[in-house]
Amino acid sequence: MLTIALSKGRIFEETLPLLAAAGIVPTEAPESSRKLIIGTNRDDVRLIIVRASDVPTYVQYGAADLGVAGRDVLIEHGGSGLYQPLDLQIARCRLMVAVQRGFDYEGAVKQGARLRIATKYTEQAREHFAAKGVHVDLIKLYGSMELAPLVGLADAIVDLVSTGSTLKANNLEAVEHIRDISSRLIVNQAALKLKEDRIQPLIDAFTSAVGQEASQS
């Protein structure tokens, strides 16, 4: 049995065509099912539905053989014990610094002010501001990041930005780009050795599908 860890939402939806290219079709949609283990048209492949931030952990410890996780999640996790053979080029977005409109971010940085930064991406935020020589206090939040500057909890946030519409709706603006984010295929290293005859064809099918998509865009 091959077990593939996925998270609900955009990653799951954008992984479906890649699974189809490998001949794998889920028997149910996670959005309409409460099941956390979903079968497929193949008796030897199943999907498990977990939080996006937990996908690397399930794969690292062998509870799943493969998974799909965003680069943001993998950097925070550290990637220990994981083989990352392929950037799937899905669920693309950007990790950005954003502030409330009217806040002079550049001025604060130039003056050497100590900034309070709200984020769930603490490792990447710490690395980014350390490289700039900016002193920060990091405040870990798990959601509703945009609220932090509005109520005075933080001077800025570090968060994923896709269209920017959520920032705009909350009177925030992106002021600094940290890195581009997309989702990657991750594989348990022990599983790759023990189940190579089944895992490698999936990697090859995904690679081919990603290549075709890139050539058409």
C-alpha atoms as an extended CHARMM CRD file, in Angstrom:
* protein
*
       217  EXT
         1         1  MET       CA              0.0000000000        0.0000000000        0.0000000000  PROA      1               0.0000000000
         2         2  LEU       CA              1.2160000000        3.4740000000       -0.9240000000  PROA      2               0.0000000000
         3         3  THR       CA             -0.0010000000        6.3210000000        1.2810000000  PROA      3               0.0000000000
         4         4  ILE       CA              0.0300000000        9.9040000000       -0.0180000000  PROA      4               0.0000000000
         5         5  ALA       CA             -0.4370000000       12.8100000000        2.4290000000  PROA      5               0.0000000000
         6         6  LEU       CA             -2.3020000000       15.8580000000        1.1480000000  PROA      6               0.0000000000
         7         7  SER       CA             -3.9680000000       18.9040000000        2.6860000000  PROA      7               0.0000000000
         8         8  LYS       CA             -7.4530000000       20.1660000000        1.8470000000  PROA      8               0.0000000000
         9         9  GLY       CA             -8.0520000000       23.1240000000       -0.3910000000  PROA      9               0.0000000000
        10        10  ARG       CA             -5.8490000000       24.5490000000       -3.1000000000  PROA      10              0.0000000000
        11        11  ILE       CA             -3.0420000000       21.9880000000       -2.8370000000  PROA      11              0.0000000000
        12        12  PHE       CA             -5.4610000000       19.0620000000       -3.0710000000  PROA      12              0.0000000000
        13        13  GLU       CA             -7.3130000000       20.5520000000       -6.0470000000  PROA      13              0.0000000000
        14        14  GLU       CA             -4.1280000000       21.3860000000       -7.9370000000  PROA      14              0.0000000000
        15        15  THR       CA             -2.6430000000       17.9580000000       -7.2030000000  PROA      15              0.0000000000
        16        16  LEU       CA             -5.6280000000       16.1480000000       -8.7700000000  PROA      16              0.0000000000
        17        17  PRO       CA             -4.3950000000       16.5260000000      -12.4000000000  PROA      17              0.0000000000
        18        18  LEU       CA             -0.9710000000       15.2060000000      -11.3620000000  PROA      18              0.0000000000
        19        19  LEU       CA             -2.5440000000       12.2080000000       -9.6640000000  PROA      19              0.0000000000
        20        20  ALA       CA             -4.6480000000       11.6180000000      -12.7730000000  PROA      20              0.0000000000
        21        21  ALA       CA             -1.4780000000       11.6440000000      -14.8820000000  PROA      21              0.0000000000
        22        22  ALA       CA             -0.2260000000        8.8290000000      -12.6680000000  PROA      22              0.0000000000
        23        23  GLY       CA             -3.5040000000        6.9410000000      -13.0770000000  PROA      23              0.0000000000
        24        24  ILE       CA             -4.7790000000        7.7560000000       -9.5850000000  PROA      24              0.0000000000
        25        25  VAL       CA             -8.3170000000        9.0650000000       -8.9900000000  PROA      25              0.0000000000
        26        26  PRO       CA             -9.6860000000        9.6430000000       -5.4470000000  PROA      26              0.0000000000
        27        27  THR       CA            -12.9970000000        7.9330000000       -4.7100000000  PROA      27              0.0000000000
        28        28  GLU       CA            -14.1990000000       10.9220000000       -2.6580000000  PROA      28              0.0000000000
        29        29  ALA       CA            -13.5680000000       14.6410000000       -2.3490000000  PROA      29              0.0000000000
        30        30  PRO       CA            -12.2310000000       15.7310000000        1.0600000000  PROA      30              0.0000000000
        31        31  GLU       CA            -14.3650000000       18.8810000000        1.0060000000  PROA      31              0.0000000000
        32        32  SER       CA            -17.5640000000       16.8260000000        0.9420000000  PROA      32              0.0000000000
        33        33  SER       CA            -16.3720000000       13.9090000000        3.0620000000  PROA      33              0.0000000000
        34        34  ARG       CA            -15.4330000000       13.7590000000        6.7310000000  PROA      34              0.0000000000
        35        35  LYS       CA            -13.1020000000       10.8380000000        6.0990000000  PROA      35              0.0000000000
        36        36  LEU       CA             -9.4240000000       11.4090000000        6.7780000000  PROA      36              0.0000000000
        37        37  ILE       CA             -8.3820000000        8.3340000000        4.7830000000  PROA      37              0.0000000000
        38        38  ILE       CA             -9.6580000000        8.3500000000        1.1940000000  PROA      38              0.0000000000
        39        39  GLY       CA             -9.4170000000        5.4540000000       -1.1900000000  PROA      39              0.0000000000
        40        40  THR       CA             -8.5760000000        5.6900000000       -4.8700000000  PROA      40              0.0000000000
        41        41  ASN       CA             -9.3270000000        3.7100000000       -8.0180000000  PROA      41              0.0000000000
        42        42  ARG       CA             -6.1620000000        1.7370000000       -7.2290000000  PROA      42              0.0000000000
        43        43  ASP       CA             -6.2980000000       -0.7960000000       -4.4170000000  PROA      43              0.0000000000
        44        44  ASP       CA             -2.6370000000       -0.1580000000       -3.6210000000  PROA      44              0.0000000000
        45        45  VAL       CA             -2.8860000000        3.6430000000       -3.2120000000  PROA      45              0.0000000000
        46        46  ARG       CA             -4.7090000000        5.6670000000       -0.5570000000  PROA      46              0.0000000000
        47        47  LEU       CA             -4.7470000000        9.3380000000        0.4230000000  PROA      47              0.0000000000
        48        48  ILE       CA             -4.6520000000       10.7490000000        3.9320000000  PROA      48              0.0000000000
        49        49  ILE       CA             -5.9360000000       14.2570000000        4.6020000000  PROA      49              0.0000000000
        50        50  VAL       CA             -3.9110000000       16.2380000000        7.1540000000  PROA      50              0.0000000000
        51        51  ARG       CA             -3.1500000000       19.8520000000        8.0100000000  PROA      51              0.0000000000
        52        52  ALA       CA             -0.7340000000       21.4310000000        5.5450000000  PROA      52              0.0000000000
        53        53  SER       CA              1.8330000000       22.0370000000        8.2870000000  PROA      53              0.0000000000
        54        54  ASP       CA              1.6800000000       18.3470000000        9.3050000000  PROA      54              0.0000000000
        55        55  VAL       CA              2.3460000000       16.8120000000        5.8730000000  PROA      55              0.0000000000
        56        56  PRO       CA              6.1730000000       16.7500000000        6.2670000000  PROA      56              0.0000000000
        57        57  THR       CA              5.8550000000       15.1130000000        9.7010000000  PROA      57              0.0000000000
        58        58  TYR       CA              3.6450000000       12.2970000000        8.4120000000  PROA      58              0.0000000000
        59        59  VAL       CA              6.0900000000       11.6560000000        5.5810000000  PROA      59              0.0000000000
        60        60  GLN       CA              9.2220000000       12.0090000000        7.7240000000  PROA      60              0.0000000000
        61        61  TYR       CA              8.0320000000        9.3660000000       10.2050000000  PROA      61              0.0000000000
        62        62  GLY       CA              6.7380000000        6.9770000000        7.5600000000  PROA      62              0.0000000000
        63        63  ALA       CA              3.0130000000        7.3120000000        8.2520000000  PROA      63              0.0000000000
        64        64  ALA       CA              2.8480000000        8.4070000000        4.6110000000  PROA      64              0.0000000000
        65        65  ASP       CA              5.1780000000        7.3640000000        1.8070000000  PROA      65              0.0000000000
        66        66  LEU       CA              4.7650000000       10.5650000000       -0.1950000000  PROA      66              0.0000000000
        67        67  GLY       CA              3.1780000000       13.9500000000        0.2540000000  PROA      67              0.0000000000
        68        68  VAL       CA              2.7350000000       17.3940000000       -1.2540000000  PROA      68              0.0000000000
        69        69  ALA       CA              3.8270000000       20.3810000000        0.8350000000  PROA      69              0.0000000000
        70        70  GLY       CA              4.4960000000       24.0500000000        0.2420000000  PROA      70              0.0000000000
        71        71  ARG       CA              8.0530000000       25.3040000000        0.2940000000  PROA      71              0.0000000000
        72        72  ASP       CA              7.0500000000       27.5890000000        3.1780000000  PROA      72              0.0000000000
        73        73  VAL       CA              6.0210000000       24.5880000000        5.2870000000  PROA      73              0.0000000000
        74        74  LEU       CA              9.1360000000       22.6140000000        4.3630000000  PROA      74              0.0000000000
        75        75  ILE       CA             11.4810000000       25.4260000000        5.3630000000  PROA      75              0.0000000000
        76        76  GLU       CA              9.7590000000       25.7920000000        8.7310000000  PROA      76              0.0000000000
        77        77  HSD       CA              9.8500000000       22.0150000000        9.2230000000  PROA      77              0.0000000000
        78        78  GLY       CA             13.5110000000       21.7650000000        8.2760000000  PROA      78              0.0000000000
        79        79  GLY       CA             13.0740000000       18.9810000000        5.7100000000  PROA      79              0.0000000000
        80        80  SER       CA             14.7950000000       16.3840000000        7.8860000000  PROA      80              0.0000000000
        81        81  GLY       CA             14.5790000000       12.8590000000        6.4790000000  PROA      81              0.0000000000
        82        82  LEU       CA             12.7210000000       13.9580000000        3.3740000000  PROA      82              0.0000000000
        83        83  TYR       CA             13.6160000000       13.4830000000       -0.2800000000  PROA      83              0.0000000000
        84        84  GLN       CA             12.3110000000       16.3740000000       -2.3850000000  PROA      84              0.0000000000
        85        85  PRO       CA             12.5810000000       15.1960000000       -5.9870000000  PROA      85              0.0000000000
        86        86  LEU       CA             10.2900000000       17.6940000000       -7.6720000000  PROA      86              0.0000000000
        87        87  ASP       CA              8.9110000000       21.2240000000       -7.5360000000  PROA      87              0.0000000000
        88        88  LEU       CA              5.3370000000       20.6470000000       -8.6920000000  PROA      88              0.0000000000
        89        89  GLN       CA              4.8410000000       24.3350000000       -9.6160000000  PROA      89              0.0000000000
        90        90  ILE       CA              1.3800000000       24.3840000000       -7.9960000000  PROA      90              0.0000000000
        91        91  ALA       CA             -0.2210000000       26.5300000000       -5.2670000000  PROA      91              0.0000000000
        92        92  ARG       CA              2.1040000000       29.3810000000       -6.1760000000  PROA      92              0.0000000000
        93        93  CYS       CA              2.2500000000       32.4680000000       -3.9880000000  PROA      93              0.0000000000
        94        94  ARG       CA              4.7930000000       34.7780000000       -2.3600000000  PROA      94              0.0000000000
        95        95  LEU       CA              6.0400000000       35.1630000000        1.1880000000  PROA      95              0.0000000000
        96        96  MET       CA              5.8750000000       38.8950000000        1.8830000000  PROA      96              0.0000000000
        97        97  VAL       CA              6.2390000000       41.5250000000        4.5690000000  PROA      97              0.0000000000
        98        98  ALA       CA              3.0470000000       43.5870000000        4.8440000000  PROA      98              0.0000000000
        99        99  VAL       CA              2.0890000000       46.6140000000        6.9220000000  PROA      99              0.0000000000
       100       100  GLN       CA             -0.9410000000       48.8080000000        7.5100000000  PROA      100             0.0000000000
       101       101  ARG       CA             -1.2660000000       51.5130000000        4.8640000000  PROA      101             0.0000000000
       102       102  GLY       CA              0.4290000000       54.6710000000        6.0150000000  PROA      102             0.0000000000
       103       103  PHE       CA              3.0580000000       52.9260000000        8.1400000000  PROA      103             0.0000000000
       104       104  ASP       CA              6.5300000000       54.0870000000        7.0800000000  PROA      104             0.0000000000
       105       105  TYR       CA              8.2220000000       50.6950000000        6.9470000000  PROA      105             0.0000000000
       106       106  GLU       CA             11.3110000000       51.8630000000        5.0540000000  PROA      106             0.0000000000
       107       107  GLY       CA             11.7510000000       54.7640000000        7.4500000000  PROA      107             0.0000000000
       108       108  ALA       CA             11.4690000000       52.4880000000       10.4830000000  PROA      108             0.0000000000
       109       109  VAL       CA             14.0620000000       50.1270000000        9.0280000000  PROA      109             0.0000000000
       110       110  LYS       CA             16.4750000000       52.9590000000        8.1920000000  PROA      110             0.0000000000
       111       111  GLN       CA             16.1510000000       54.4040000000       11.6960000000  PROA      111             0.0000000000
       112       112  GLY       CA             17.0250000000       51.0220000000       13.2040000000  PROA      112             0.0000000000
       113       113  ALA       CA             13.7160000000       50.6940000000       15.0050000000  PROA      113             0.0000000000
       114       114  ARG       CA             12.9510000000       47.3820000000       16.6900000000  PROA      114             0.0000000000
       115       115  LEU       CA              9.8960000000       46.0100000000       14.9070000000  PROA      115             0.0000000000
       116       116  ARG       CA              7.2370000000       43.6220000000       16.1480000000  PROA      116             0.0000000000
       117       117  ILE       CA              6.4740000000       41.0390000000       13.4710000000  PROA      117             0.0000000000
       118       118  ALA       CA              3.4520000000       38.7230000000       13.5940000000  PROA      118             0.0000000000
       119       119  THR       CA              3.7950000000       35.5030000000       11.6220000000  PROA      119             0.0000000000
       120       120  LYS       CA              3.5350000000       31.7410000000       11.7080000000  PROA      120             0.0000000000
       121       121  TYR       CA              6.6820000000       31.5780000000        9.5690000000  PROA      121             0.0000000000
       122       122  THR       CA              9.0600000000       32.4190000000       12.3850000000  PROA      122             0.0000000000
       123       123  GLU       CA             12.1590000000       30.7070000000       10.9630000000  PROA      123             0.0000000000
       124       124  GLN       CA             11.9050000000       32.4430000000        7.6070000000  PROA      124             0.0000000000
       125       125  ALA       CA             11.0750000000       35.7960000000        9.1980000000  PROA      125             0.0000000000
       126       126  ARG       CA             14.0300000000       35.5040000000       11.5900000000  PROA      126             0.0000000000
       127       127  GLU       CA             16.3770000000       34.6420000000        8.7190000000  PROA      127             0.0000000000
       128       128  HSD       CA             15.0740000000       37.4670000000        6.5130000000  PROA      128             0.0000000000
       129       129  PHE       CA             15.3540000000       40.2490000000        9.0720000000  PROA      129             0.0000000000
       130       130  ALA       CA             18.7010000000       39.0100000000       10.4120000000  PROA      130             0.0000000000
       131       131  ALA       CA             20.1140000000       39.2050000000        6.8820000000  PROA      131             0.0000000000
       132       132  LYS       CA             18.9200000000       42.8250000000        6.6840000000  PROA      132             0.0000000000
       133       133  GLY       CA             20.3080000000       43.6540000000       10.1230000000  PROA      133             0.0000000000
       134       134  VAL       CA             16.8400000000       44.5720000000       11.3890000000  PROA      134             0.0000000000
       135       135  HSD       CA             16.0320000000       43.8980000000       15.0350000000  PROA      135             0.0000000000
       136       136  VAL       CA             12.6400000000       42.2650000000       15.4850000000  PROA      136             0.0000000000
       137       137  ASP       CA             10.4480000000       40.6820000000       18.1110000000  PROA      137             0.0000000000
       138       138  LEU       CA              8.5790000000       37.7720000000       16.5470000000  PROA      138             0.0000000000
       139       139  ILE       CA              4.9970000000       37.0920000000       17.6130000000  PROA      139             0.0000000000
       140       140  LYS       CA              3.7710000000       33.6510000000       16.5520000000  PROA      140             0.0000000000
       141       141  LEU       CA              0.2060000000       33.5510000000       15.2770000000  PROA      141             0.0000000000
       142       142  TYR       CA             -1.6260000000       30.7550000000       13.4840000000  PROA      142             0.0000000000
       143       143  GLY       CA             -4.3300000000       32.6930000000       11.6540000000  PROA      143             0.0000000000
       144       144  SER       CA             -5.9920000000       36.0620000000       10.9900000000  PROA      144             0.0000000000
       145       145  MET       CA             -2.5280000000       37.5420000000       10.5590000000  PROA      145             0.0000000000
       146       146  GLU       CA             -3.9160000000       40.7100000000        8.9710000000  PROA      146             0.0000000000
       147       147  LEU       CA             -5.5590000000       41.6780000000       12.2500000000  PROA      147             0.0000000000
       148       148  ALA       CA             -2.2790000000       42.1030000000       14.1290000000  PROA      148             0.0000000000
       149       149  PRO       CA             -1.2400000000       45.5270000000       12.7260000000  PROA      149             0.0000000000
       150       150  LEU       CA             -4.8080000000       46.8140000000       12.8790000000  PROA      150             0.0000000000
       151       151  VAL       CA             -5.1050000000       46.3660000000       16.6490000000  PROA      151             0.0000000000
       152       152  GLY       CA             -1.5300000000       47.3130000000       17.5270000000  PROA      152             0.0000000000
       153       153  LEU       CA             -0.2400000000       43.8090000000       18.2070000000  PROA      153             0.0000000000
       154       154  ALA       CA              2.4720000000       44.1280000000       15.5530000000  PROA      154             0.0000000000
       155       155  ASP       CA              4.1000000000       46.6770000000       13.2690000000  PROA      155             0.0000000000
       156       156  ALA       CA              4.1650000000       44.2540000000       10.3410000000  PROA      156             0.0000000000
       157       157  ILE       CA              3.3030000000       40.7180000000        9.3480000000  PROA      157             0.0000000000
       158       158  VAL       CA              5.0890000000       38.0490000000        7.3340000000  PROA      158             0.0000000000
       159       159  ASP       CA              2.5660000000       35.9700000000        5.4420000000  PROA      159             0.0000000000
       160       160  LEU       CA              1.7430000000       34.2810000000        2.1640000000  PROA      160             0.0000000000
       161       161  VAL       CA              0.2380000000       36.5250000000       -0.4980000000  PROA      161             0.0000000000
       162       162  SER       CA             -1.5480000000       35.2100000000       -3.5600000000  PROA      162             0.0000000000
       163       163  THR       CA             -3.7750000000       37.8710000000       -5.1080000000  PROA      163             0.0000000000
       164       164  GLY       CA             -3.3260000000       40.4910000000       -2.3950000000  PROA      164             0.0000000000
       165       165  SER       CA             -7.0890000000       40.9400000000       -2.0670000000  PROA      165             0.0000000000
       166       166  THR       CA             -7.1410000000       39.9960000000        1.6440000000  PROA      166             0.0000000000
       167       167  LEU       CA             -4.4420000000       42.5520000000        2.3930000000  PROA      167             0.0000000000
       168       168  LYS       CA             -6.3140000000       45.2250000000        0.4640000000  PROA      168             0.0000000000
       169       169  ALA       CA             -9.6050000000       44.4300000000        2.1870000000  PROA      169             0.0000000000
       170       170  ASN       CA             -7.9200000000       44.9690000000        5.5540000000  PROA      170             0.0000000000
       171       171  ASN       CA             -6.0900000000       48.1890000000        4.6120000000  PROA      171             0.0000000000
       172       172  LEU       CA             -2.7080000000       46.4830000000        4.4270000000  PROA      172             0.0000000000
       173       173  GLU       CA             -0.0810000000       46.5070000000        1.7040000000  PROA      173             0.0000000000
       174       174  ALA       CA              2.8700000000       44.2870000000        0.8520000000  PROA      174             0.0000000000
       175       175  VAL       CA              6.1660000000       46.1710000000        1.1900000000  PROA      175             0.0000000000
       176       176  GLU       CA              8.8520000000       43.5130000000        0.8320000000  PROA      176             0.0000000000
       177       177  HSD       CA              9.2560000000       40.2280000000       -1.0320000000  PROA      177             0.0000000000
       178       178  ILE       CA             10.9560000000       37.3930000000        0.8730000000  PROA      178             0.0000000000
       179       179  ARG       CA             10.6360000000       34.4300000000       -1.5160000000  PROA      179             0.0000000000
       180       180  ASP       CA              8.4330000000       32.7580000000       -4.0850000000  PROA      180             0.0000000000
       181       181  ILE       CA              6.5410000000       29.7270000000       -2.8360000000  PROA      181             0.0000000000
       182       182  SER       CA              5.2210000000       26.6520000000       -4.6300000000  PROA      182             0.0000000000
       183       183  SER       CA              4.4400000000       23.1040000000       -3.5400000000  PROA      183             0.0000000000
       184       184  ARG       CA              6.8300000000       20.1820000000       -3.7740000000  PROA      184             0.0000000000
       185       185  LEU       CA              6.6090000000       16.4330000000       -3.8920000000  PROA      185             0.0000000000
       186       186  ILE       CA              8.2250000000       14.9200000000       -0.8120000000  PROA      186             0.0000000000
       187       187  VAL       CA              9.0980000000       11.2670000000       -0.2700000000  PROA      187             0.0000000000
       188       188  ASN       CA             10.0600000000        9.2460000000        2.7880000000  PROA      188             0.0000000000
       189       189  GLN       CA             13.6370000000        8.1340000000        2.1490000000  PROA      189             0.0000000000
       190       190  ALA       CA             13.1780000000        4.6430000000        3.5950000000  PROA      190             0.0000000000
       191       191  ALA       CA              9.9860000000        4.1180000000        1.5980000000  PROA      191             0.0000000000
       192       192  LEU       CA             11.8030000000        5.1170000000       -1.5920000000  PROA      192             0.0000000000
       193       193  LYS       CA             14.2570000000        2.2690000000       -1.0410000000  PROA      193             0.0000000000
       194       194  LEU       CA             11.6760000000       -0.3260000000       -0.0020000000  PROA      194             0.0000000000
       195       195  LYS       CA              8.9640000000        0.6110000000       -2.5170000000  PROA      195             0.0000000000
       196       196  GLU       CA             11.0240000000        2.0750000000       -5.3530000000  PROA      196             0.0000000000
       197       197  ASP       CA              9.2150000000       -0.0340000000       -7.9750000000  PROA      197             0.0000000000
       198       198  ARG       CA              5.9440000000        1.7000000000       -7.0710000000  PROA      198             0.0000000000
       199       199  ILE       CA              7.1440000000        5.1560000000       -6.0280000000  PROA      199             0.0000000000
       200       200  GLN       CA              9.4990000000        5.8970000000       -8.9230000000  PROA      200             0.0000000000
       201       201  PRO       CA              6.7380000000        5.5360000000      -11.5750000000  PROA      201             0.0000000000
       202       202  LEU       CA              4.6910000000        8.1220000000       -9.6290000000  PROA      202             0.0000000000
       203       203  ILE       CA              7.6480000000       10.5090000000       -9.5280000000  PROA      203             0.0000000000
       204       204  ASP       CA              8.1820000000        9.9950000000      -13.2700000000  PROA      204             0.0000000000
       205       205  ALA       CA              4.4910000000       10.5980000000      -14.0550000000  PROA      205             0.0000000000
       206       206  PHE       CA              4.4230000000       13.7580000000      -11.9490000000  PROA      206             0.0000000000
       207       207  THR       CA              7.6490000000       14.9900000000      -13.5620000000  PROA      207             0.0000000000
       208       208  SER       CA              6.2170000000       14.4390000000      -17.0350000000  PROA      208             0.0000000000
       209       209  ALA       CA              2.9570000000       16.2030000000      -16.1540000000  PROA      209             0.0000000000
       210       210  VAL       CA              4.7660000000       19.1980000000      -14.6800000000  PROA      210             0.0000000000
       211       211  GLY       CA              6.9850000000       19.3970000000      -17.7580000000  PROA      211             0.0000000000
       212       212  GLN       CA              3.9980000000       19.3560000000      -20.1090000000  PROA      212             0.0000000000
       213       213  GLU       CA              2.2630000000       22.0750000000      -18.1110000000  PROA      213             0.0000000000
       214       214  ALA       CA              5.3990000000       24.2300000000      -18.1930000000  PROA      214             0.0000000000
       215       215  SER       CA              5.7670000000       23.8140000000      -21.9700000000  PROA      215             0.0000000000
       216       216  GLN       CA              2.1650000000       24.9080000000      -22.5230000000  PROA      216             0.0000000000
       217       217  SER       CA              2.3840000000       28.0070000000      -20.3530000000  PROA      217             0.0000000000
